[in-house]
Amino acid sequence: MDISIDSAEPTVAAPPAAPSDAAAAVLSGAMEQARQAIIEFSGDTVGEYLGVSFEDESAATHRFLANMPGYQGWQWAVVVAAYPGAEHATVSEVVLVPGPTALLAPAWVPWEERIRPGDLSPGDLLVPVKDDPRLVPGYAGTGDPAIDDVAYEIGFGRRQVLSAFGRDETAQRWHDGDHGPGAPMARGTKRVCRDCGFMNPLAGALGSMFGVCCNEMSADARVVDFEYGCGAHSDTPPAPGTGSPLYDPYDDGVVEVVETPEVIEGS
């Protein structure tokens, strides 16, 4: 099949033709007619007149501020039309439209894009999207215990496993997250999790960069980047000059109290 490419420049739509002076006078003069159409349509909700704009050579739109509860900044738009040579205009439609300062609802977001991290609650079901790029088909058992046991140890034995894309995406998210090297906690110390005794490395490919913190006083049970760090590192030394001075112990039960002569004379 031959494929042809049209190299011609795209055509740009011409601007709408302006009405003649006579038609413009008829269209712009229909302001009161437009106001009455709104009153007939929605009662006394017509506010200040905002002006008229021409749609083409035979149509124009009159705009009024809408005085309606809950519709602050909205406008009434009344489209009027007049054929060439007409002595009066005809109302085509009356619509309520948002103005530049109108209060609008947020843009609609598809359901699969609404769920954010932290939204999942007990009892909720979150189905992976179709053809999720983060997942690939898993390993199918061979029936050979020696092979299947090894496959299970390296993460196979499941219907789906993490793809290279999903692994890289996860690694980047963890690296950039609250327990990565750029976190405020990590920037406040020189010691990193890579050589901390409380860090237990993950298995698999992610284990080359991440581990689980086992220090209940720090990021306990959370995945941490090897370059993350905190003040609770296992090699943190005590601050110099802290604690109480070390004195030789003594038993005050065997201390003999001797009264001096000055005390005896004073008594």
Secondary structure, DSSP 8 states (H G I E B T S, - for coil): -------S------------HHHHHHHHTTHHHHHHHHHHHHSS-EEEEEEEEEEETTEEEEEEEE--TT-TTEEEEEEEE--TT-SS-EEEEEEEEE-TT---------HHHH--TT---TT------TT-TTEEE-----S-HHHHHHHHHTT-SSSEEE-HHHHHHHHHHHHHSTTSTTSHHHHT-S--GGG-TTEEE-SSGGGGTEEEE--TTTTTTSEEETT---TT-TT----TT-S--------GGG------HHHHHH-
